[in-house]
Amino acid sequence: MAAMKWEKLLDLERLFQSSHQQTARRPAYDQDADRISFSAPFRRLANKTQVHPLYDNDHIHHRLIHSVETASVGRSLGLEVGWWLEEQGLVGKGGQAIVAGLVHAACLAHDIGNPPFGHSGEDAIGAWFAEKFDRGEGLFADRQACFSEEFEAFEGNAQGFRILSGLEMNRRGGMRLTHATLAAFLKYPVTARVRKTLAGRDSGLKKFGVFETEREALETVAARTGLVAGDDTATWWRRHPLVYLVEAADDICYNILDLEDAFTSGDLSYREAAGLLAAVSGVVPQEDRGDTPGEKMAFLRAVAISKAFEDCSAAFSANYDAIMTGRFTAGLVEASAQRENFAEIGRLASERIFTSPRKTELEVMGRNLVHRILDGVLPVLEALAAVDFEAERISGYPRQLQRALGIDLRQARDPYSALHTLADYVSGMTDRYAVKIDRIISG
């Protein structure tokens, strides 16, 4: 299998914008980070669940803070790996800055497609669509033409790529980020339908990451950055090397910071959380300083993050050849010296954090709320289909509802795109906005 080349992997041309002129004064990857940071979908992450829904404690993480922290760790990882690449002569002078900048931008965007109420929101959307496709009525009658697998296992990663490459700014190419930033974002460079054919194969792609609507963007990004094709017909691709740094930054942040949040929320004791962080960091706080438990946790968190990204950087260089040929199918945390510590954190999180009574209660509430919103908005799309998708002809209550809820129908041209319009609307909501819309719909 041929190795990928950094000259193509770091391509800074913009998606569907061949006329764009690069400038040395303001690198394209910094512009990418700015476009992401100033976008409405990124801003909405401030009111989207990370782990604990609708929490009143301001020190509990939400998606925006998590994304900013992940970008910080990602930039540090990029600097470490970029420095090594330069030292080895694998990238040219200035390559370190490009690598760090691209990872930083991709990390900022990595959760931009997540729906309200976190992963439970993804599950709720998928379950609702699965039930509708099982009934097979109206817009849901043709599973094949509507690519039902995209909706039945709704995926925030694919929604994020849809936002970046199309929805945001409502133009071809969306934000028109660089090919390299988009490739670094693409954790799963495969569509849902193709992903179904990979079951049992060692592809490293646990999920799908692109909807059929963004296939052209996927193919363009893969070609321009020189990704290794996963098969002879190039229907899916191996990951871009920088994806592993983005993924590692996310893994480091949510594992370590979930422990700090669990301590803050009272789901874990100081002894439990601090013990796991001490194992990662290799240090124990000095007991004679008079620090509060919260201050000790902050110290352990900082050192643990630093130690974890150093170990993940070492794992990247140790597995470099396999990464560059697309044969590396694990994650950097799993391949690092921290794998056992992070496995233990994951085990405790599954047993104690993700099943805490308050979180479980709110997930049940969130699931029912998402289903009520989808049920309530569906008549607008059904009315649109009844008038051959000519939005100006909708009348009566569906028109009133569409105006009241601000539903954008410009993308809905057939049953398939109408279902994406529905998913776009609901997945774009913040937690609190979803509560508000539910109240309007239910009266």
N, C-alpha and C positions, 0 to 999 in steps of 0.2 A: 504494500500500500504506500503510495507516494506521500511524502511529508508536505505539510502546508508551508508556505513561504511568508515570512514577515512582511516582505514588500507589499504583498496583497492583503494580508491580514490587517494591516494598519491603514487601509484605504480611507482617506478622509474626504472623498467626494460625497456629495449629498444624494440621497434617494430621489430619483426622478427629477433632478435639477442639475443637468449637465452644464448649465451656464454659470453655476456658482463659481466665484473667484476666491481662492484661498488668500489669506493675508497673514504675514508673519507676526503682525502686531497683536492679533487676537486669534489664537489657534482654534481650529474648527471644533475640537473636542470641548473647549471651554464654552463655545457658543452652544453646543449641544446641551451642556449642563444648564446654561442659562435658559434655553428654550423649555427644558423640562421643569426647572424650578419656578418659572413664571406662568406655567400653564394651569388652567383651572382644575384638571384632573389631579395634578400634584397637590394643589392647595386643599382639595377635598380630603386628602389623606389625613388631615388634622382631625377629622371627625369620623375616622374609620377604625374599627377594632383591630388591635394587634393580637392580644390574647383575651383581655378582660373587657367585655362590652359595656359601654355607657357608664364608665367608672367616674366617680366624683373626685377621686384623688388625683391631683394634677401631676403627681410624680409617676403615675402609671403610664407605660408607653402606649402611644397610639401609632398608627401607620406612618404618619409624617415624621415623627421623631425617630422611629425605627429606620426609616429610609435615609434620613440625614446621617444617623450614626453608622448605618451600613456603608454609606458612601465614604465616610471618614475612614473606616477600617479598610474599605476597598482601595482607596487612594494609597494608604500605607502599604497594603499588599502589592499594589501596582508599582510603587517606588522600590520596594524590596526586589521584586521579580524583574522589573525593568533595569535596575542597577546590575543584577546578575546577567541579564541578557546582553547588556552593553559590555560588561567585563569579559564575557565569553566571545564577544565579537559576533553575536547572533543578530543584533540590530545595530544600526548606525548611531552615530553621535546624536543625542537628543531623543533617542528612542525611549529612554526611561520616562521622560516627561509625557510622551505620547501614550505609553502604556498606562501610566498612572491616571492621566486625564480621561482616557476612554473607560477605564474601570470605574472611575468616580462617576462619570455621567451615566453609565449603565446601571450602577447601583442606585443612583437617585431614582431611576425609573422602574426598578425591579418589581415593585408592588403596585404600580400605577393602575393596573387593571383589576385590582381586588375589589369585590363587592362589599356592601355593608355587612357587618357582623363576621368578618373574617372568613376562615375556611368553612365555618358552619353556614355562612351565607352562600358560598359556592355550592355546597351540598344541597341547600334548600332550593336554589335555582335549578340545579340539575334534576332533582327529584320531581319538581313541578313539571318540567318539560317532559320527563320520562313518562309521567302519568298521562299527559296530553297526547303524546305520540302513541302510547298503548291504546288509547281510545280511537285515534286515527280519524278525527273529525275536523272539518273546515281547513284551517291553515296547516293542520298537522296530518293531513291525509296522505301525503306522499313523503315517506321517510327518506327515500333515496334522493329525491330532488332537493329536499331540505337539509340534507346532511345531518340527520337526527343525532348522530353520535357527537356532534359538536355541542349540542345543547344538553343532552342527557347526562354528560359528564362535564358540566360547565367548568371552564378552566380560566382562572385569572391571568395566567401567563399569556394565553392566546388573546384575551381581551386587552391586555397591556400592549401587545404588538399591534393590535387593531387600532388602538388609540394613537400610538406613536406614528404609525405608518399610513393612517387614513383618516380617522375620525376627527382628531384635533385639527382645527383650522379649516375643516371641511374642504380639503383639496387633495388631489393626487399626491401621495407621499406624506400627507399629514404634517407633522412637524419638520419633515425633511431633514432628519438627522443624518449624520455620516453613516456610510455603510458599515464602518468598523464599530461604531457605538451600537447600532442595531444588531450586529452579529454578536457582540459581547452580551447584549441583552437576551438573545435567543437561547434560553436554557434548553428548549426542546424544539429543534428545527425540523419539525414534521407536522403535517396536518393530521386531524383526528382519524380520517378514513384510512390513510396510509399507516398510521400508528397501530390500527387494529391488525394489520398484516404482520406486524413485527413481534407479536406475542410469542414469548419463548426464546427470542433471539437476544444475544448479548449486545444490544445496541447502545445501552447506557441511557436510553430515553424512556423514563418511567411514565411519562405522560405525553400529551401532544401540546404544542405551543403556538400553533398557527391555525386560524380558520381558513376555510376555502376562499373567503373573500379577499384574503391577503396573500394568496398563493404567488401572485406575480411579484409582490414585494419580497417574499421569501426567496424566490428563485433569483431575483436581481441581487439581493444581499449576498447570497451564497456564491454566485458567480463572481461578483466584484471582489469579494474577500478571499476567494479561492478555497472555500471549505471542501473537505473531502466528501465525495458522494457516498452515501451509505449503500447504494446498489448501482447496477449497470445503467438503469434508466433515470438515475438522479431524481427519485421521488422523495428522498429524505437525505439529510446530511449529518455528518459527524459535527460535534460541537467546535466552535471557535475556542482556541486556547484560553482566551481571557474570560470565557464563561466560567471556567473553574475558579477564577479569582473572585468573580461576582458571587458565585454560589457559596464559596468559602466565607466571604465577608458576611453574607446573610446568615449562614449556619453559626458562625461565631457570635454574632450579635443576638440572634433570637435565643440561642441556648443559654448564653451567659446572662443576658439581660432579663430573660424570663425568670431566672433564679432571683435576681434582685427585685423584680416586680412581685414575685411570690412571697418574698420576705416582707415587702412593703404592704402587701394586701393581707398578710397574716396567714396565707395558705401554707407557708413553710416557716419553721423556726429559724432563728439566727444560726444555731448550731448546724442544722441540716444544710442550709444554703451556703454558709461559710465553708463548711467542710468540703463541699464539691468544688467551690471556687479555689480553695487552697490547693486541691489536688491538681487543678489545671495550671495555676500560677506557680506552684512549687514554693510558696512562701506562706508564713503564718503571721497575722498582725501582732505587733508588740502589745502585750497586755498592760504595760506600765505607762502608756501614753495618756490614758484617760479618755480615749475616743469613745463616742457612742457606738452602739451596734450598727447604726446606719452609716456612720463614717468609716467603720471597719469594712462594711460591705462595699462601699464605694472604692476603697483602696484595693480590695481583692478583685473587684470587677475590672479596674483599670489594668492591673498587672496581669490578670488572666487573659484579657483581650490581647495585650501585647505579646504574651507568650504564645497564644494560640496562632496569631497571624505569622509569627516567626516560624512556627512548626509547619504551617500550611505552605509558606514560601519555600521551605526546605523540601516539602513533599512535591512541589511543582518541579523543582530542579531535578529531584531524584527520579521523577517519572516523565521527564521532558520528552524523550524520544517517543514514548507511547502516546503522549498528549498530541504531539505534532503529526502523528500518523493516524489519529482518530481511534487508536486501539485502547486508550485509557477510558474505562467505563465506570470508575468509582468516583467519589468526591475527594477533594483534598483533605478534608477533615478525617474521612475514613482511612486515607492513606498516610496520615500523619501520626506522630507520637502521641497525639491527644485522642486517638480513636476510642480507647477504653473509657477515658474520663467523660467524653461526650456521649458515649453510649449509656453510661450511668446517669448522666443528666437527663437524657431522653427517656430513660426508664422511669425515673422519678417524676418527670413532667407528665408522662402518660398516666401514672397512678395517682398523682396528687394535685397537679396544677390544672390540667385540662379537664379534670372531673370534679373540680371544686363545686360546692352546691350553688353558689351565686352564678358562676359561669354557666353551669348546666341549665339553670332556670332561665337565664337570659338567652341562651341558645335555642331553647324550646320556644320562647317568646318570639325570637327573631325569625325562626323558621316559619311559624304561623303568620307572622307579619308579612314576610316576603311573599308567601303564597297568597295572602289576601290582596296585596298590591298587584301581583301578576294577574290574579282573577279579575281585579277591578279595572285594570288597564287593557286587558285583552279585547273588550268590546270595541275599543277605538280601532284596533288593527283589523278586527273582523268587519267593521263598517267600511274601512278603507278598501278591503278586498272586495266588498260588495259593489263598490263604485269603480272597479278596475284600477285601483291604486291612484286615482286622481283626487288628491287630498282636498282640493277646493270644493269637491262635490259632497263631502261629508256634512251631515246636518243633524239636527236634533241633539239628544243627550250626548252621543259620541263626540260631536263637535264641541259642545260645552265642556265636556270632560277633558278633551285634548287641550283646550285653551286654559282651563283652570290648572291643569297639571304641567303645562309647558312641554308637551311631548313633541319632539322634533320628528316629523314624518318624511323629511327630504330623502332619506336613504331607502325608504320602503317602496320598492317597485314591483315586487312579486312576493309570494308566500315566504320564500327563504329569507330575503332581505327584511321582510316585515317582522319575522321572528328575531332577527338580529336587532332590529330597532327596539323591540320589546326588551331584549336582554341588555342592550346598551342603556336604556332608560333606567332599569332597575339596578343594574350593577354599578352605575355611576353615582348612586345615592350615597350620602353619608348615613351613619347610623341614625342620627337625630332627624335628618330630613326624611328618612324612611318612616320614622314614627309619625312625623307630621303628615305625610302623604297618606298613610294608613288611616289617620283620623279623618282626613278629608273624604276619602273613599267610603269609609264605613259610617260616616255621619256622626 
